[in-house]
Every structure is written in C-alpha cells, then in structure tokens.
Amino acid sequence: MDVSLYPDIIEKGGLARALADSARAEGIDLGRLMASARSDGYTSVGLESDRGRIVVEIGVNRRMFVVSISNGIIAWAQGSTPNLGEVARVAQSWQAGATLRGLRERCPFMYYSRLAQGYEDGNPIEVQWDVLLTDPDQDLIRPVLAAAQADERLGRLFPIVSHFTSARFLVDHMDRSAGYVSIDLIGDGYQVDSTWVEEPVRVGTLDDAIAAAVTQLP
C-alpha cells in the first residue's frame, strides 16, 4: 500500500473507519463494516446486504477504490472510483434494493454483465446460452454447445465453458454441488463425464457425445 495515495485512510486508522465517516458525511448509514480475513484493516473491507456481500479494496499503483458485489454464485456488479463518498452511495443503493440498471444510473462507474442482468430478470439460463453461443472466442466448442442446446434435456441446463474445449452443463445453476454432465474435445473425438458415473466415456461423433451425455443425466 502506497500510504501517500491514502492519507485519509491512514488518518482514520483503517478503511472501515474512513468509509464509515465518508458515508456519514453523505448522510448515509452503512451499518457494520468489517475488514476481510486477509486484510490488515487498510486494504479491504466488506459490507453485507440481502443480495450478497459488497467488498471494497484499494488500488495499488493509483488512488482507487475497487467495489465488487457478489453472493458467491452471482457476480452482480463491479467498478472503481477514487472517491469514498461514491463507494458509500454504491453500498447504500444496493443495500436499499436498487436494480442493476438503477445502480448504474446513480453510480455510472459501476458495471454488470449480461448474465447478472439475466439473473435479475429471472432468465439466467437463456442468457448464458446466448452469451456462449455468440462469443467469438468459443469457436472450438460452439458445435457442442449448439447441439446440446438443441437437445430437450441438455438445453434446460446451465452451460459453462472452460479452456475453450470443455462444456459443462449444471443441473442447478444456483447449486454447483447438485451435479453436472460434461463434454470435452479430446483429439478427434469427445469425452463425456458426469457426477453420476465412475469413468468417463469416449466417443467419436458429436451425436454420440450428446446421446451419452443425456444417458448420464439422473
């Protein structure tokens, strides 16, 4: 931490106190603020809300407060500002139940993804499929995604792509422990695996991979 960038935090004895005082100056009561477990009290602070935790961290090379809002599954919004008063307004708005659009209108430095908007609108699965299928970086795995979406059962699941060659389909997008089935590109074929089988299956065609994936679903 470059102390010359944060004289107000040093003066107040920590980020939590500095943020609380800035909030009060704006007429805002943020409730309890706590330094994170890995923080020394100066570099990170957390606030609770009904829709997840608001975390504020300081920038290293320039004065900046980085704000992120997440419930552990959904990354709602993130942004940065050099002004602690603006940080307080973000926290107040989110704690008061602001929508994502409303949050950005009041705090234009905050951003959110299409998927976050999908969660708020109640159609995250539909949005996630569209995000992945239209992503130019997913050329390798796109045929697998398109075939899976066209299947009656797989198309209802929540898709995730990793390393551009692996597609995983979650049975419950809000509970990652509920299980999944996956299709990986392996050489000139496919490997199908899931929570419910002991050994993955290797097949040579995409049609066979889709059929194997459906067969492995509970």
Backbone hydrogen bonds, N-H to C=O, Kabsch-Sander energy under -0.5 kcal/mol:
donor,donor_aa,acceptor,acceptor_aa,energy
3,V,1,M,-1.0
5,L,2,D,-2.1
6,Y,2,D,-0.5
6,Y,3,V,-0.8
10,I,6,Y,-2.0
11,E,7,P,-2.5
12,K,8,D,-1.9
13,G,9,I,-1.0
13,G,10,I,-0.5
14,G,9,I,-2.0
15,L,41,G,-2.3
16,A,41,G,-0.6
18,A,14,G,-1.9
19,L,15,L,-2.8
20,A,16,A,-2.5
21,D,17,R,-2.4
22,S,18,A,-2.2
23,A,19,L,-2.5
24,R,20,A,-2.3
25,A,21,D,-2.0
26,E,22,S,-0.9
26,E,23,A,-0.9
27,G,24,R,-1.7
28,I,23,A,-2.9
30,L,28,I,-0.6
34,M,46,G,-2.2
36,S,44,S,-0.5
39,S,36,S,-1.6
45,V,56,V,-2.3
46,G,34,M,-3.5
47,L,54,I,-2.7
49,S,52,G,-0.8
52,G,49,S,-1.2
53,R,70,S,-2.8
54,I,47,L,-3.1
55,V,53,R,-0.6
55,V,68,S,-2.9
56,V,45,V,-3.0
57,E,66,V,-2.4
58,I,43,T,-1.8
59,G,64,M,-3.0
64,M,62,R,-0.5
65,F,81,T,-2.7
66,V,57,E,-3.5
66,V,64,M,-0.6
67,V,65,F,-0.5
67,V,79,G,-3.2
68,S,55,V,-2.3
69,I,77,A,-2.8
70,S,53,R,-2.0
71,N,74,I,-1.7
75,A,73,I,-0.6
76,W,69,I,-1.5
76,W,74,I,-1.1
77,A,69,I,-1.2
78,Q,111,Y,-2.3
79,G,67,V,-2.1
80,S,109,F,-0.6
81,T,65,F,-1.8
84,L,82,P,-0.6
87,V,83,N,-1.4
88,A,84,L,-2.2
89,R,85,G,-1.6
90,V,86,E,-1.9
91,A,87,V,-2.3
92,Q,88,A,-2.6
93,S,89,R,-2.4
94,W,90,V,-2.5
95,Q,91,A,-2.7
96,A,92,Q,-1.7
97,G,94,W,-1.4
98,A,93,S,-2.4
103,L,99,T,-2.7
104,R,100,L,-2.2
105,E,101,R,-2.1
106,R,102,G,-1.9
107,C,103,L,-2.8
110,M,107,C,-2.3
111,Y,78,Q,-3.4
117,Q,113,S,-2.0
118,G,114,R,-2.2
119,Y,115,L,-2.4
120,E,116,A,-2.2
121,D,117,Q,-2.5
122,G,118,G,-1.1
123,N,118,G,-2.3
127,V,123,N,-2.0
128,Q,124,P,-2.6
129,W,125,I,-2.2
130,D,126,E,-1.9
131,V,127,V,-2.8
132,L,128,Q,-2.3
133,L,129,W,-2.6
134,T,130,D,-1.6
135,D,132,L,-1.0
138,Q,135,D,-1.9
139,D,136,P,-0.6
142,R,138,Q,-1.6
144,V,141,I,-0.6
145,L,141,I,-2.2
146,A,142,R,-3.1
147,A,143,P,-2.2
148,A,144,V,-2.5
149,Q,145,L,-2.8
150,A,146,A,-1.6
151,D,147,A,-0.7
151,D,148,A,-0.8
155,G,151,D,-2.3
156,R,153,R,-1.3
157,L,154,L,-1.8
158,F,170,L,-2.2
160,I,168,R,-2.5
162,S,166,S,-2.2
165,T,162,S,-1.3
166,S,162,S,-1.5
167,A,183,I,-2.6
168,R,160,I,-3.2
168,R,166,S,-0.5
169,F,181,V,-3.0
170,L,158,F,-3.0
170,L,168,R,-0.6
171,V,179,G,-2.1
175,D,172,D,-1.4
178,A,175,D,-2.0
179,G,176,R,-0.6
181,V,169,F,-1.6
182,S,193,D,-3.5
183,I,167,A,-2.7
184,D,191,Q,-2.8
185,L,165,T,-2.6
186,I,184,D,-0.6
186,I,189,G,-2.0
189,G,186,I,-2.8
190,Y,203,V,-2.7
191,Q,184,D,-2.4
192,V,201,V,-3.4
193,D,182,S,-2.0
195,T,180,Y,-2.2
197,V,194,S,-1.0
201,V,192,V,-3.0
203,V,190,Y,-2.4
209,A,205,T,-1.8
210,I,206,L,-2.6
211,A,207,D,-2.2
212,A,208,D,-2.5
213,A,209,A,-2.4
214,V,210,I,-2.3
215,T,211,A,-2.1
216,Q,212,A,-1.6
217,L,213,A,-0.7
217,L,214,V,-1.0
